[in-house]
Amino acid sequence: MGEPKIGLALGSGGARGFAHVGVLKVLEEENIPIHMIAGSSMGALVAAFYGAGHSIENMLKIAHSFQRKFFIDVTMPPKLGFITGNRIKEFIRLFTHNKNIEQLNPEIAIVATDIYNGEKVVFQSGPTAEAVRASISIPGIFVPEVIDGKMLVDGGVADRVPVSVVKEMGADIVIAVDVSGLNKNPEITNIYGVILQSLDIMQQELVQNRELLSDIYLRPPIQHFSSYAYDKIDTLVQAGEEVTRKALKEIKSVIQSWKENPR
């Protein structure tokens, strides 16, 4: 009896993406293997750090050390974005040990968006830091990352929960994690809040078909948090843990069904 290849699709959602760490934590504790991960935006960042070999405990420490002010390198006058993104790229390079994507384990795919033609761009090789930097490039906030002549922005613009990418990687079972949401009473005090809230509004309808394409669809109850709630890391991680624990019976049932009837 063969074993299914299990893939995760980790969606975008700014700070809400810390819930992905909670999902990974429970899957590890339950010895549910993860053979591949595709990530958009914060999902790409979490996937890359996990693929670089960081333990869940270490990822939590990194998350708590994440102070936005350390990574704000403002470009003036702003032309293509307010933040050059060089500091955060060096942060990613440091914590992924300057590895290329093909060196990560499990297999990782990082999703970005070509701002010229609107197409999804999937990276499965090449420098991890550059690809993740492209995937987290929130339009209007970060200067786009240019790779191979393509001007790239946030992966969530083209594919918020990259289920189809995981399927193309060869996953037999896809677990999707949707951390999108809309905080209807946010405290918006600057242009960053305006842009992030606008993206959340525009992308509300874009994830519905992902649920149909995946085998397991996890949606942590964090919709009321804003995408810049970086002061709620523990709560967000815990929400990821709880939604995964509730789904464990279903996850194990899907795995067992595949073993009995491999597709």
C-alpha positions as CSV (number, residue, x, y, z in Angstrom):
1,M,0.0,0.0,0.0
2,G,1.6,3.3,-1.1
3,E,1.7,6.5,0.7
4,P,0.0,9.7,-0.7
5,K,2.1,12.8,-1.4
6,I,0.6,15.5,0.8
7,G,0.9,19.1,-0.3
8,L,0.1,22.4,1.5
9,A,-1.2,25.6,-0.2
10,L,-0.4,28.4,2.2
11,G,-2.3,31.6,1.3
12,S,-1.6,35.3,1.6
13,G,-3.0,37.5,4.3
14,G,-0.3,39.6,5.8
15,A,0.2,39.1,9.6
16,R,-2.7,36.6,9.6
17,G,-0.3,34.3,7.8
18,F,1.4,33.5,11.2
19,A,-1.5,31.1,11.5
20,H,0.3,28.9,9.0
21,V,3.0,28.2,11.7
22,G,0.2,26.8,13.9
23,V,-1.0,24.5,11.1
24,L,2.5,23.2,10.5
25,K,3.0,22.6,14.3
26,V,0.0,20.4,14.6
27,L,0.7,18.4,11.4
28,E,4.2,17.7,12.7
29,E,2.9,16.7,16.1
30,E,0.5,14.2,14.4
31,N,3.2,12.9,12.2
32,I,1.3,13.9,9.1
33,P,4.0,14.1,6.4
34,I,4.3,17.2,4.2
35,H,5.9,16.5,0.9
36,M,5.5,19.9,-0.8
37,I,4.3,23.4,-0.1
38,A,3.3,26.3,-2.4
39,G,3.0,29.7,-0.8
40,S,1.8,33.2,-1.7
41,S,3.0,36.3,0.1
42,M,3.2,35.5,3.8
43,G,2.5,31.9,2.9
44,A,5.7,31.9,0.8
45,L,7.7,33.4,3.7
46,V,6.5,30.7,6.1
47,A,7.1,27.9,3.5
48,A,10.6,29.2,2.8
49,F,11.7,29.3,6.5
50,Y,10.2,25.9,7.1
51,G,11.9,24.5,4.0
52,A,15.2,26.0,5.1
53,G,15.1,23.6,8.1
54,H,13.8,25.8,10.9
55,S,11.9,24.1,13.7
56,I,8.5,25.3,14.7
57,E,10.0,26.6,17.9
58,N,12.6,28.5,16.0
59,M,10.0,30.0,13.6
60,L,8.1,31.3,16.5
61,K,11.2,33.0,17.9
62,I,11.8,34.6,14.5
63,A,8.2,35.7,14.3
64,H,8.5,37.4,17.7
65,S,11.7,39.2,16.7
66,F,9.9,40.5,13.6
67,Q,9.7,44.2,14.2
68,R,8.3,46.1,11.1
69,K,10.4,49.1,11.8
70,F,13.6,47.1,11.3
71,F,12.6,46.3,7.7
72,I,11.3,49.7,6.6
73,D,13.8,51.2,4.2
74,V,11.8,54.1,2.7
75,T,12.5,55.3,-0.7
76,M,12.0,59.0,-1.4
77,P,10.3,60.3,-3.4
78,P,8.2,57.2,-3.7
79,K,7.9,56.1,-7.3
80,L,7.0,52.4,-7.6
81,G,6.6,51.9,-3.8
82,F,7.4,53.4,-0.4
83,I,9.7,50.6,0.7
84,T,12.7,49.4,-1.2
85,G,12.6,45.9,0.4
86,N,16.3,45.5,0.6
87,R,16.4,45.0,4.4
88,I,13.6,42.4,4.4
89,K,15.4,40.6,1.5
90,E,18.6,40.4,3.6
91,F,16.5,39.1,6.5
92,I,15.0,36.4,4.4
93,R,18.5,35.5,2.9
94,L,19.9,35.2,6.4
95,F,17.2,33.0,7.8
96,T,17.0,30.8,4.7
97,H,20.8,30.3,4.9
98,N,21.2,31.9,1.4
99,K,19.8,28.7,-0.1
100,N,18.2,28.3,-3.5
101,I,14.6,27.1,-3.6
102,E,15.6,23.7,-5.1
103,Q,17.7,23.1,-1.9
104,L,14.7,23.5,0.4
105,N,13.1,20.5,2.0
106,P,10.2,19.7,1.6
107,E,9.8,20.9,-2.0
108,I,8.8,24.5,-2.1
109,A,7.1,26.7,-4.8
110,I,6.8,30.4,-4.4
111,V,4.1,32.4,-6.1
112,A,4.4,36.0,-7.4
113,T,2.5,38.1,-9.9
114,D,3.8,39.7,-13.1
115,I,2.5,43.3,-12.8
116,Y,2.6,43.8,-16.6
117,N,0.4,41.0,-17.7
118,G,-1.2,39.9,-14.5
119,E,0.0,36.3,-14.8
120,K,1.1,34.1,-12.0
121,V,4.8,33.4,-11.8
122,V,5.9,30.3,-9.9
123,F,9.4,29.8,-8.6
124,Q,10.8,26.4,-7.9
125,S,14.5,27.1,-8.4
126,G,16.8,30.1,-8.0
127,P,17.6,32.3,-5.0
128,T,15.0,31.9,-2.3
129,A,15.3,35.5,-0.9
130,E,14.6,37.1,-4.2
131,A,11.6,35.0,-4.9
132,V,10.1,35.5,-1.5
133,R,10.8,39.2,-1.6
134,A,8.8,39.3,-4.9
135,S,6.0,37.2,-3.4
136,I,5.5,39.6,-0.5
137,S,5.7,42.8,-2.6
138,I,2.4,44.4,-1.6
139,P,1.6,46.8,-4.5
140,G,2.0,50.4,-3.7
141,I,4.0,49.6,-0.5
142,F,7.0,47.7,-1.7
143,V,9.0,48.5,-4.8
144,P,8.4,45.5,-7.1
145,E,11.1,42.9,-7.4
146,V,12.6,42.5,-10.9
147,I,13.6,38.9,-11.8
148,D,14.5,37.8,-15.3
149,G,13.1,41.1,-16.7
150,K,9.7,40.6,-15.0
151,M,8.4,43.2,-12.6
152,L,6.9,41.2,-9.8
153,V,4.4,41.9,-7.0
154,D,2.6,40.1,-4.3
155,G,1.6,36.5,-5.1
156,G,-1.8,37.0,-3.6
157,V,-2.8,39.3,-6.4
158,A,-2.8,36.5,-8.9
159,D,-3.3,33.4,-6.6
160,R,-4.2,34.0,-3.0
161,V,-4.4,30.3,-2.0
162,P,-2.2,28.5,-4.6
163,V,-4.0,25.1,-4.6
164,S,-3.5,24.6,-8.4
165,V,0.3,25.0,-7.9
166,V,0.5,22.3,-5.3
167,K,-1.5,20.0,-7.6
168,E,0.9,20.7,-10.5
169,M,3.8,19.8,-8.1
170,G,2.3,16.3,-7.9
171,A,0.4,16.3,-4.6
172,D,-2.1,13.5,-4.2
173,I,-3.8,15.3,-1.3
174,V,-4.0,19.1,-1.0
175,I,-4.5,20.8,2.3
176,A,-5.3,24.5,1.7
177,V,-4.9,27.2,4.4
178,D,-6.9,30.3,3.7
179,V,-5.9,33.3,6.0
180,S,-7.8,35.9,4.0
181,G,-10.2,38.1,5.9
182,L,-11.7,41.5,6.2
183,N,-11.6,43.5,9.4
184,K,-14.6,45.7,9.1
185,N,-13.6,48.0,11.9
186,P,-9.9,48.6,11.4
187,E,-7.9,51.4,12.8
188,I,-6.6,53.0,9.6
189,T,-4.1,55.7,10.3
190,N,-1.8,55.7,7.3
191,I,-1.5,54.8,3.6
192,Y,-0.3,51.3,4.5
193,G,-3.6,50.6,6.2
194,V,-5.5,52.0,3.2
195,I,-3.7,49.8,0.7
196,L,-3.8,46.6,2.8
197,Q,-7.5,47.1,3.6
198,S,-8.3,47.8,-0.1
199,L,-6.5,44.5,-1.1
200,D,-8.5,42.6,1.5
201,I,-11.7,44.0,0.1
202,M,-10.9,43.2,-3.5
203,Q,-9.8,39.7,-2.8
204,Q,-12.8,38.6,-0.8
205,E,-14.4,36.8,-3.7
206,L,-11.2,35.4,-5.2
207,V,-10.8,32.3,-2.9
208,Q,-14.1,30.5,-3.2
209,N,-13.1,28.1,-6.0
210,R,-10.0,27.1,-4.0
211,E,-12.1,25.3,-1.5
212,L,-13.6,23.1,-4.2
213,L,-10.2,22.2,-5.7
214,S,-8.6,21.2,-2.4
215,D,-9.2,18.0,-0.3
216,I,-9.0,19.8,3.0
217,Y,-9.8,23.5,3.3
218,L,-8.6,25.1,6.6
219,R,-9.8,28.6,7.4
220,P,-8.6,29.8,10.8
221,P,-11.2,32.1,12.5
222,I,-9.0,35.2,12.1
223,Q,-11.0,37.2,9.6
224,H,-11.5,40.0,12.2
225,F,-7.8,40.6,12.5
226,S,-6.2,43.1,10.1
227,S,-3.5,42.0,7.8
228,Y,-1.0,44.1,9.7
229,A,-1.8,42.8,13.2
230,Y,1.8,41.9,13.9
231,D,1.2,42.4,17.7
232,K,-1.1,39.3,17.7
233,I,1.3,36.6,16.7
234,D,0.6,34.2,19.5
235,T,-3.2,34.4,19.0
236,L,-2.8,33.9,15.2
237,V,-0.5,30.9,15.6
238,Q,-3.0,29.4,18.2
239,A,-5.9,29.9,15.7
240,G,-3.9,27.9,13.1
241,E,-3.3,25.1,15.7
242,E,-7.0,24.9,16.7
243,V,-8.5,24.8,13.2
244,T,-6.0,22.0,12.3
245,R,-6.8,20.0,15.4
246,K,-10.5,20.2,14.6
247,A,-9.8,18.9,11.1
248,L,-7.5,16.1,12.1
249,K,-10.1,13.4,11.9
250,E,-11.1,14.6,8.4
251,I,-7.4,14.8,7.3
252,K,-6.6,11.3,8.5
253,S,-9.8,10.0,6.9
254,V,-8.8,11.5,3.5
255,I,-5.3,10.0,3.8
256,Q,-6.7,6.5,4.7
257,S,-9.2,6.7,1.9
258,W,-6.4,7.4,-0.6
259,K,-4.4,4.5,0.7
260,E,-7.4,2.2,0.2
261,N,-8.1,3.6,-3.3
262,P,-5.0,5.4,-4.7
263,R,-5.9,7.9,-7.4
